[in-house]
Structure formats: structure tokens, C-alpha cells
């Protein structure tokens, strides 16, 4: 099975049915050579009826012109489309990814002021072309060119069609290698009156570079466009034309004050706060894909929530949180519509939701989204029983993440009568001073598209049972060593635990943030998405 990162843009790579990657529209190549997309990221913003869609595409294949075809609800004009830089897409993906942390138990006889020092320190730690042919006759196929303009290296066409067969015929007449079976998949979008955004690329304006495998790859300028629409759904069926099996789609939604889930499929939260074996430090991507596979096995057809958190805070953070400038880049400057001035959104306004779906050719409907109640989970918070929280629960704020930990018990002497166990923080000096020592920090699973599958035996690497997955841990939870008593002293009293911190705090769990605002979000797409897709 081969896994690749794909997009919400809905494109189908053409000419290589066995390996082409699908998303919500499709690629139409200007040659008969193989071409496919393996890394597309999309961010959508939404408020009222306004949607702003930003996408970045990388493709491998021949340097002939190719085009992306994306269904959109309205005719876009030149002022609605612009190009962006790429950094923001990497950042959005990093912030929502499942993360691995590494903790060391603090000296049981040390200061009990853990909540005011170590937890805050760890919370802030960082891991770290040519235009279409002028003599084409769209009327023969019922296809109309509604708009035509150039943005950067893209020649943009906005098409409308009377029927899907005519649209397929028009693309074929324009010398594009359209996959067999595209017309039935185009039909529902044509019947809905959708338009088709065609972004054709002139390879003479694109710089090709070789990747690590020596394969020519073009990193195109990201595109952003906005429109108004009442529907809030992700059109994924069009991307099935070249699908040869199961595909994975990661959807990141940025929305003012709200998290999202789907209305037409089962919603499941990823199991979180699971301690894992130290060997997973270098195999975290493989571990997470195994955990996700098990979750889907137990919940066929479900859409998995992997992250829901205020976008400008995090705990622990894999890097700096998203900021106002990035929100503006992704569309906050036009989110209010043409009649209003840009809104200076407060830091706490945006919530980042990451959803992960897996589907095959039998899928019968697009993904349709709704606002959902805030949830918390996956934090270094203690419950009333003195144990770190497991799973998720409803709350007034969104603080949920897929978080996994490697923990090292205290192995030094315990020379006090009142030791306090289970206080976790950074490595002690005797560990951090070892030659070659490299702490994990906060490691996001941004490499899951390329992670190997099938090599992780989950029961042997998890350190607790995961009942929601019927998973029984082979290795027991990290044992608490028997305290050592210095000669001539009184034996220590039974182990005690420290009082949990106030979990009612908002934001990152250490520094409170404002509670998200309450903007209603409805529409064709979610507010911010970054997507990846895998095929086998």
C-alpha cells in the first residue's frame, strides 16, 4: 500500500489509474504521460456565506501544461483569485498533527512547586501555460467559458456545463487525458449548477527541482480564491475517478469560535494520552498510523477527530502558534464580504479542527459539516483520582489533541520520608549531560503520509489498555520503583500524589486564553483545511 498526501481541492491525477491520487476535483494532463499529485494542502476560511479557499499543490510528471479542475458554486472573477507563499500551509499542518512528547519523573524529594514551574516549562517547549485553444467550440458540448484571466503562472478559466458528458467531451477536445468514468462523477455537480475552476499551468513559468529520490517536482505557487455559498460540504466523490482503492483525507478547519464534525458519517475521537515504549521515539509516524488503522477498523466509515484547539495556543507546542498575519494571509481580509471592512479578529477567535477520513469507491456522499460542542482531552491534566485524563469530554472550550508520551521513571535515590511521585518534566541534569543525548521535545506526526505500515504491534508498545479499541497492553503501566531508604532513617510513608491544577483554565492549559467567540459558520467548505490523502 502506498500513502500520499492529497487535498480537499478534489483533483484526480490522469494517465496513471493504478497510482493516481484523487481529491475533490481532478487533474487533466496536456499529454498522455503519467502525472500525479502527491502533496496538496488546503486551508479554507468561512463566515456566513463567505468561503476563502487556499491551496498548495506539488506534482510529479512531464513538464507539459496541465490543469486542475475544481467544482465551485459561482463564477469567480480575477479580483477573487490571488497567489500566496507556502510557509503558512506547513505551519497549519504542524499545529494540528498528533504529537509525541517525552517526560522524566522529577525527584520525588524535590520541590512540590511543580505546577508553577515544570508544567509551564514543558508546555512551552518546542520540538521543534498556454491558454486554451481559441478555436475550441464549447457550444458543441454545452460548455461556456464564463471568465478567463491570468494569475501568476496560472491561466484561469471558469466553465459552466449543461451536462457532464458534454463537459467530459469538451476537456477531451481540448487535448486533456480525462480518466474513463469521469462523466458520472461530474454529473451531480453539473446538476447542482456548479461551475468549474480550471487553473492551467505553463511549465515555462515553473521551476522544476529534484526531490530526494531524484524525481522532477514542481512546487507551484499556492492559490487562494473566495466566493459566497450557503452549503457547507466537501465534494470528494469527483476524486474517485482514478481511485484504485482506499484513500485517506485529512481536513483541517479553521473557524471563528467553533470546532466542526460531519453530519452524515459517524464521528469518533482518536484515543489519546497513551504512554508508549521508548522505541517509538524514532517510529512515531508508524505508531500513529497503526493506531489510526485500529480506530478505523473498530469504526468503519467514521471520520476521526484528531485535533480541536484554539489556533493561537497549544500545550505542548510543536512550534509557534498561528498568528494574526497568517489568518490574514489565509483570508481573514475578505472573510466579511465586499460590503464590510476587514475584521481585526481577536487571537482566541479561531479554532483549528483536524478531521481524518478514510473512504473507498463505494462512498455515496460528500462530507457535510456542522458546528460541534467544544471538547477537551489529551492534556497533562490530572483528574480527581490522581490519574492523567484519558479520552475526551465536553467542555466550554476546545482543548483536544492526539498526544502520546514516552515517560522515564525516577531511578535515583529517594532519601525523604514523604516522596511525591508522578511529577513529570524535562530530563534531569545527569541525563541531559550525557554525550549524544537528544530529547524528543514535541514531535508532530507530519510524516504519516510516508510512514511504513504493518510493522507496529500495538499491544506491545502501548503502556495502558485502550478499551475503546479493545486493545490490551502486554506491558504493564510504568511501575513505581520501591523507594530506597537511607540507613538509620524511618521508612517512607505510602506514596502520595500532588493536587491537580485547575483544569477550568482556557487556552493552552497554562496561560489562559479568551474563550472563543460564537460566530455561526455554514457553507460549502469548512473554514480552514489542510488535507492529505493516502492510497493503497
Buried (B, 14 or more C-beta within 10 A) or exposed (E): EBBBBBBBBBBBBBBBBEBBBBBBBBBBBBBEBBBBBBBBBBBBBBBBBBBBBBBBBBBBBBBBBBBBBBBBBBBBBEEBBBBBEBEBBBBBBBBBBBBBBBBBBBBBBBEBEBBEEBBBEBBBBEBEBEEBEEEBEBEEBBBBBBBBBBBBBBBBBBBBBEBBBBBBBBBBBBBBBBBEEBBEBBBBBBEEEBBBBBBBBBBEEBEEEEEEEEEEBBBBBBBBBBBBBEBBBBBBBBBBBBBBEBBBBBBBBBBBBBBBBBBEBEBBBBBBBBBBBEEBBEBBBBBBBBBBBBBBEBBEEBBBBBBBBBBBBBBBBBBEBBBBEBBBBBBBBBBBEEEEEEBEBBBBBBBBBBBBBBBEEEBEBBBBBBBBEBBBBBBBBBEEEEBBBBBBEEBEBBBBBBBBBBBBEBEEEBBBEEBBBBBBBBBBEEEEEEEEEEBBBBBBBBBBBBBEBEEBEBEEBBBBBBEBBEBEBEBEEBEBBEBEBEEEEEEBEEBBEBEBBEBEBBBBBBEBBBBBBEBEBBBBBBBBBBBBBBBE
